[in-house]
Amino acid sequence: MRILTAMDRHSYSRNIIPDVSRLAANTWADLTLLGVQQNKSEPDPQLVETMLAYQDELLSHVNREETIYAPVSGTDLKECGKGCWQATSRGRKRLTICLRSGDALKSILAQAEEEESDLIVLGCTRGFDCEWENELGLPQRVAKEAGCSVLVIKEQKKANQISSFLDQTNVSQQSLELINQLVTLHDAGLKIVGLKGQKGLIGKEDVEKKMMELLKYYNERKISAWIKMVDMENLEDYVVSATREGIVALWVGKKSLLSKIFSRDLVGKLVSRSQSSILILR
């Protein structure tokens, strides 16, 4: 797995380090820490210092039992393109610190595309504003426009429940594993939400069979899970209400029926309206 973590100098970026650390360690991911600065011809010394401090804190979590990542130093940063500097260490897995200069959204999406990231992780402020580096709506736009899965972590208390919204037919193995990791990170219960009641959906017996397969999959991994069926016409309201109960994982991959219901604009609005962290799966 390849994880890209977008970070700035605010407290919500530091607050996501424990979750990113455990997620990276559990998945043995190649990990990139990305900082975005205003247009400058050289790396911002304050941002470099902040990113190195984030790295040190992350490694203090990850490398407790065994060394997975080797540290990067500030002197290792080399220009990798116009307005881009990065350094990579090669421990048992790859760790990269990258700085990009310019528009935050374009920088995050460009880095994710270049690295073929499987997951983008970023924090943001609480509430509907969902700010990042004083840019209103950046996490929503990343969730809406990214070609890979996106985890937006809002400043909040520990979640007791993960609600996963799946369309029964085309859920990827990687998405199932990411939900598994999210449940493990929070030591939470898992509600598997399935869809019913609209023409075009697979038959009732097939739905029930697939849901039971998912339930068995998670039970075998000793995850406390249960099933909830929701009528298609009530889905959007139910997703919003679920964000008040805990973290929501929403599968909107290219083959997902949910992607036809939750347009990219609607995904962005959902991230903004969410009262908790949200995982957009692709």
C-alpha positions in Angstrom: 0.0 0.0 0.0 1.1 3.6 -0.7 -0.2 6.2 1.8 0.1 10.0 1.2 -0.3 12.1 4.3 -0.9 15.8 3.5 0.1 18.0 6.5 0.4 21.7 7.4 1.6 23.5 10.6 -1.7 23.4 12.5 -2.6 21.2 15.4 -5.0 19.0 13.4 -2.1 17.8 11.3 -0.1 16.8 14.3 -3.2 15.1 15.9 -3.5 12.6 13.0 0.0 11.3 13.5 -1.0 8.4 15.9 -3.7 7.1 13.5 -1.3 7.5 10.4 1.4 5.7 12.4 -0.7 2.7 13.3 -2.3 2.5 9.8 1.2 2.6 8.1 2.6 0.0 10.5 -0.4 -2.3 10.2 -0.4 -2.2 6.4 3.4 -2.0 5.9 2.8 0.9 3.6 5.2 3.1 1.7 4.6 6.4 3.3 4.9 10.0 2.1 4.5 13.1 4.3 3.6 16.1 2.1 3.9 19.7 3.2 2.6 22.5 0.9 4.1 26.0 1.1 3.4 29.3 -0.7 5.2 30.0 -3.9 8.9 30.1 -3.1 12.0 29.1 -4.9 13.5 27.4 -1.9 12.0 25.1 0.9 10.5 27.1 3.7 12.8 26.5 6.7 9.9 26.6 9.2 7.9 24.0 7.2 11.0 21.8 6.9 11.4 21.9 10.7 7.7 21.1 11.2 7.8 18.2 8.8 10.9 16.7 10.4 9.2 17.1 13.8 6.2 15.2 12.5 8.5 12.5 11.1 10.2 12.1 14.5 6.9 11.8 16.3 5.6 9.3 13.7 8.7 7.1 14.0 8.4 7.1 17.8 5.0 5.4 17.3 5.8 3.1 14.4 9.3 1.8 15.3 8.6 0.8 18.9 8.7 -2.9 18.3 10.6 -3.1 15.1 12.2 -0.6 12.7 10.1 -0.2 9.6 11.1 3.3 8.5 14.5 5.0 8.6 14.5 8.8 9.2 15.0 11.5 6.6 17.2 14.6 7.4 16.6 18.1 6.2 19.9 18.0 4.3 18.6 15.1 2.2 15.9 17.3 0.5 16.7 17.6 -3.2 14.8 19.4 -5.9 12.6 17.0 -7.8 11.0 19.5 -10.2 9.9 23.1 -10.3 8.7 24.0 -6.8 9.2 20.5 -5.5 11.7 19.0 -3.0 11.9 15.6 -1.5 14.0 13.1 0.3 13.4 9.3 0.7 14.8 6.9 3.2 14.9 3.2 2.5 14.3 1.2 5.6 12.2 -1.9 5.4 9.6 0.3 3.8 10.0 3.6 2.0 9.5 6.9 3.8 9.4 10.2 1.9 9.2 13.8 3.0 8.1 16.0 0.2 7.6 19.8 0.0 5.6 21.4 -2.8 5.2 25.1 -3.6 1.9 26.5 -4.9 -1.8 25.6 -4.8 -2.5 23.1 -2.0 -5.2 21.1 -3.9 -3.2 20.8 -7.1 -0.1 19.8 -5.1 -1.8 17.1 -3.1 -3.5 15.6 -6.2 -0.4 15.8 -8.3 1.7 14.0 -5.6 -0.9 11.3 -5.3 -1.1 10.8 -9.0 2.7 10.7 -9.4 3.1 8.1 -6.6 0.0 6.2 -7.6 -1.2 6.5 -4.0 -3.8 4.1 -2.6 -4.9 6.4 0.2 -4.6 10.1 1.0 -4.9 11.1 4.7 -5.4 14.6 6.0 -6.8 16.3 9.0 -8.9 19.4 9.3 -10.8 21.6 11.7 -14.0 20.5 13.3 -17.5 21.4 12.2 -18.8 22.4 8.8 -15.9 24.7 7.8 -13.4 21.9 7.5 -10.5 24.2 7.0 -6.9 23.3 6.1 -4.1 25.8 6.1 -6.7 28.6 6.2 -8.2 27.2 2.9 -11.9 26.7 3.3 -13.2 23.4 1.8 -9.8 21.9 0.9 -10.5 18.5 2.4 -13.9 18.3 0.6 -12.2 19.1 -2.7 -9.5 16.5 -2.2 -12.2 13.9 -1.3 -14.2 14.9 -4.4 -11.4 15.1 -6.9 -8.9 12.4 -5.9 -8.6 9.3 -7.9 -7.8 7.2 -4.9 -9.4 6.6 -1.4 -9.3 9.6 1.0 -9.5 9.6 4.8 -10.4 13.0 6.3 -9.7 13.0 10.1 -11.6 15.7 11.9 -10.6 16.8 15.4 -12.8 14.6 17.5 -13.0 12.1 20.3 -12.4 8.4 19.8 -15.1 6.7 17.6 -17.1 3.8 19.0 -18.7 2.8 15.7 -17.7 2.6 12.1 -20.6 2.6 9.6 -19.6 1.2 6.2 -21.9 1.8 3.2 -21.4 -0.9 0.6 -23.3 -1.8 -2.6 -22.9 -5.5 -2.2 -21.5 -6.2 -5.7 -18.2 -4.7 -6.4 -16.4 -3.8 -3.2 -12.7 -4.1 -3.6 -10.5 -6.2 -1.3 -8.4 -3.2 -0.5 -11.5 -1.3 0.6 -12.5 -4.1 2.9 -9.0 -4.1 4.4 -9.1 -0.3 4.9 -12.4 -0.6 6.8 -10.8 -3.4 8.8 -7.9 -1.1 9.7 -10.2 1.8 10.7 -12.1 -0.5 13.1 -8.8 -1.7 14.6 -7.5 1.8 15.0 -10.5 2.9 17.0 -11.3 -0.4 18.7 -14.8 0.2 17.4 -17.8 -1.8 16.4 -18.7 -2.1 12.7 -22.1 -1.6 11.1 -22.3 -2.9 7.6 -25.0 -1.0 5.7 -26.6 -2.5 2.6 -29.0 -1.1 0.1 -32.5 -2.3 -0.8 -35.6 -1.2 -2.5 -34.8 0.1 -5.9 -35.0 -1.3 -9.4 -31.6 -2.3 -10.7 -30.3 -3.6 -7.5 -29.4 -7.2 -7.3 -32.1 -9.5 -5.9 -33.0 -9.8 -2.3 -31.6 -13.2 -1.9 -28.3 -12.2 -3.5 -28.1 -9.1 -1.3 -28.6 -11.1 1.8 -26.0 -13.7 0.6 -23.4 -11.0 0.0 -24.1 -9.2 3.3 -23.6 -12.5 5.1 -20.3 -13.1 3.3 -19.2 -9.6 4.5 -20.3 -10.4 8.0 -18.4 -13.7 8.0 -15.3 -11.9 6.6 -15.2 -9.5 9.5 -16.2 -12.0 12.1 -13.3 -14.2 11.1 -11.0 -11.2 11.8 -12.6 -11.0 15.3 -14.3 -7.7 14.4 -17.7 -7.1 16.1 -20.0 -6.4 13.1 -23.7 -6.3 12.4 -25.9 -5.7 9.3 -28.3 -2.9 8.6 -30.4 -2.6 5.4 -31.5 0.8 4.2 -34.0 1.8 1.5 -32.2 3.6 -1.4 -34.4 6.7 -1.1 -33.4 7.2 2.5 -29.7 6.6 2.0 -28.4 10.2 1.9 -30.2 11.2 5.1 -29.1 8.0 6.8 -25.4 8.6 5.8 -25.6 12.1 7.3 -27.2 10.8 10.5 -24.5 8.0 10.8 -21.8 10.7 10.9 -23.2 11.8 14.2 -22.8 8.3 15.6 -19.2 7.6 14.5 -17.0 7.4 11.5 -18.5 6.7 8.1 -16.8 4.7 5.3 -18.4 5.1 1.9 -17.5 3.0 -1.1 -17.8 5.1 -4.3 -15.4 3.3 -6.6 -16.0 3.3 -10.4 -18.0 0.2 -10.3 -20.0 1.2 -7.2 -23.7 1.8 -7.4 -23.2 4.4 -4.7 -21.1 6.4 -7.0 -24.2 7.0 -9.1 -26.0 8.3 -6.1 -23.2 10.2 -4.4 -21.8 12.4 -7.2 -18.4 13.9 -6.6 -20.0 17.2 -5.6 -22.2 15.3 -3.1 -19.1 13.5 -1.7 -17.6 16.9 -1.0 -20.7 18.2 0.7 -20.8 15.0 2.8 -17.3 15.5 4.1 -18.2 19.1 5.0 -21.5 18.1 6.8 -19.9 15.1 8.6 -19.7 15.5 12.3 -16.9 12.9 12.4 -14.0 11.6 10.3 -15.0 10.1 7.0 -13.3 7.5 4.7 -14.1 7.8 1.0 -13.2 4.5 -0.7 -12.4 4.1 -4.3 
